[in-house]
Every structure is written in C-alpha cells, then in structure tokens.
Amino acid sequence: MYHALQPLLGVVLVGGVLGGLFGLLTLIFWVWMLIDAIKNPRLDGTQRVIWVLVIFFLPCLGSIIYYFAGRGK
C-alpha cells in the first residue's frame, strides 16, 4: 500500500521545496523593493510615503509595479 504512495510523496516534497523557495524569493524581492522605496533619493516625501504604502499593503503586486514604474523616477 505504501509503495503506491511513494511517487505522490516525491511530487509533494518537490512541490513543497519549490513553493518554499518561491516564497523566500518573493519575500526577498518585497523587502528589497520596500528598502529601495524608502531610500530612493529621486522620490520626494509624498511619493515615498505612497510607494511604501502600496508596497506594504499590496506586497507582490506593489513590488512589481514599483520595480517597473517607481524606481526610475
């Protein structure tokens, strides 16, 4: 009975490891964008506050939007 579950166990373990790695990379990217928004000298005070709030409250989407739209300002 347990031999039939071994392939499924491998898929679950690989998926768990890849999911964990993706989550860790997402967290690192989020922190990087948050720090960049706080320290970006090209943003004035109001823009900085808005970007920090967007990144903080919309972590994945806000970080991606800031990466493409806000960093180069």
Steps between C-alpha positions, in 0.01 A plus 500: 500500500773750586690421180215646299531830688876546448475687165240731650722562801784605267276744316379648828855540632629661179196727485551596862865581447432700184209678665716588798778626274253711302360642824848585626594671173173695507571614856855608407369693198232667715752611764740622228228713336382635838853606597558646154182706524601630843854593391432616143631860479303567180169478686370795697334450839145448377601261221713302745212460746260395224742243356581356843129463577429341161789254539408423861127441446527333155824304549533307173315733266630818663861379485472410133333832412765694693781304333381596152341841563637658817871424517600700196318815601 
